[in-house]
């Protein structure tokens, strides 16, 4: 019997491709609002979104002495904007063009006395269309938007368990709207050689700062038109010698040379009897490969547990 019934839902990319493409652009608009107004944090951690019990959120964004938060609610299918002085506005999530969504968000922020100007060109995609000119992408399937979020909820939960095993520098579990993926990244504590860059519509300086230290990164990506297979992935930067030949688990995982990452097809997790255990096995074995071959100080970075005489519930 499956570990948790109906928790890891099927997410065939072909069935929601148009919605995924539109939603990707919507999250970029909201993410760029956070990017524009939030103080810079190393590795671009200040730009990300976070999984919530209803969708995705920016977390509070500073605006002078006020703050506001933008949340995608994939249960009631609304975009909510909440301010620290008690105002709330909602925008319905429905089939509508990227340009229409952009105008609705900006108009609502103006009404809340939160005007902001963002770079309207999408990042990390080929042949981008400026948000205010994009009438091409206009799909929104409620069922699949909800399914995508529910997969993020499960992935976020397991990634946080994996993150807790590591006491070195580690990112939050967060959603990058540029690449449209959920990720958590561990750091060795050592500097890395300059990254070659070359990511479409992303300045090389941003990429090089993001990868200025050695990392082992784990993530979930739902696929795109060129590669329509949802996957869990794990990579190391810089990639240590022998990494691609490493024997990782589970058996369904493999090294994909075109992207220089280990890949575990999402469908393997979806179909597994014990999905959490399968995903954690992939996460741990790929980290082991990166950190052992990369000669990380694993002893210094291993999990530290709370004292047994001071139970967590008393903290």
Secondary structure by P-SEA (a helix, b strand, c coil): ccccccccccccccccaaaaaaaaaaaaaaaaaaaacccccccccccbbbbcccbbbccccccccbbbbbbbcccccccccccccbbbbbbbbccccaaaaaaaaaaaaaaaccccccccccccccccccccccccbbbbcaaaaaaaaaaaaaaaaaaaaaaaacccccccccccccccccbbbbbccccccccccccccccaaaaaaaacccccccccccccccccbbbbbbbbccccccccccccccccccccccccbbbbbaaaaaacccaaaaaaaaaaaaaaaaaaaaccccccccccccccccccccc
